Amino acid sequence: MLTIHTADVVVPGGERPSLPGGAVLVEGRRIAAVEVYDDLVAAHPAARVRRWPGRITPGLLNPHGRELLEQSYHPDPREDLGDEPLTGEALSALAMTDARWGASARRGVQRLLAQGTVAVVGPLRRPAVIDAVHRSGLSIEHSFTEEPLIPLLPGADATFAIFDGMECVTTVIGGRLLHRRR
């Protein structure tokens, strides 16, 4: 199925200039085209259209993967532990099993997706955490770089984030919409 994601501007990354009124055509897991919205709609009139406020950009790389997912506990809302991740002594006081680490990592990954994150810097060591990260679609990188991970180019993985101001509206990984604020 073809999907056209459009916003006020597309920031493709790399050396390519921003594209006001642009859009990204996604076919399955891949980007099929990055062009002006009107041109894509004319060429693909049967494509599903998703309109977003703000800008479409390559997703973010979070350099703190280990700290956020293996050195913090993301409480379940049903627990009486608050809403914020627990670290240090509060984390040490918990009986952490592999299953609990996996559940915490899944909740932590959801927080990351809500920020436009598509990759974290590792290495990650806990198998339950690694599994949660892989299942979500996030990738694990081995170093931090200021450059976007995957520029928005035809043939590239359909992985990007959409921001309205500083707020992440949507995160797409491998063509799948994994976070949606609205």
Residue, then its C-alpha position, 0 to 999 in steps of 0.5 A: m500500500l502506498t502512503i503519502h506523508t505530508a507536512d509544512v516542510v520536509v527536511p530530508g537530511g544529508e546535503r539536500p535542501s528543505l522542501p516546503g510543501g513536500a511529502v514522503l511517499v512510502e511503499g511498504r518499508r521503503i521510501a519511494a519518493v520525496e517530492v512536492y506534495d501536489d506532484l506525488v498526489a498527481a502521480h499516485p492518486a490512489a495513495r492514502v494521504r496522512r497530513w501532519p503539522g510541522r516538519i518531516t525529518p530523519g528520526l533522532l538518535n538517542p545517545h543514552g540507550r544504556e542509561l535510559l533502558e538498562q540503568s533506569y526502571h520505567p514504572d508500570p502505571r499500575e504500580d505505586l512508584g510514580d510516573e518518572p523513571l527510577t534510578g540509583e537507590a530507588l532502582s536498587a530497592l526493586a527486585m529486578t527480574d529479566a521479565r521486569w527489565g523487559a517490561s520496563a524497556r518496553r515502556g521506556v521505548q514508548r517514551l523514546l518513540a514519543q520523542g522522535t527517537v528511531a535509534v539508541v546508542g549501545p551497547l545494550r547487554r540485557p537480553a530482555v532489553i535488547d529484545a524489547v528494543h528490536r521488537s519495537g523497530l528501534s535500531i541500536e547504534h554503536s556510536f553517536t553522530e551528529e548526522p541524521l541516521i537515515p536521510l529521507l531518500p528514495g530506496a531508504d528505509a521509511t524511518f522518520a519523525i514528524f515534529d510540530g514545533m519541538e513536539c513529536v507528532t509521529t514516529v515512523i520506523g520501517g514504514r510502520l507508524l509506531h507513535r502518534r500524538r494526535 
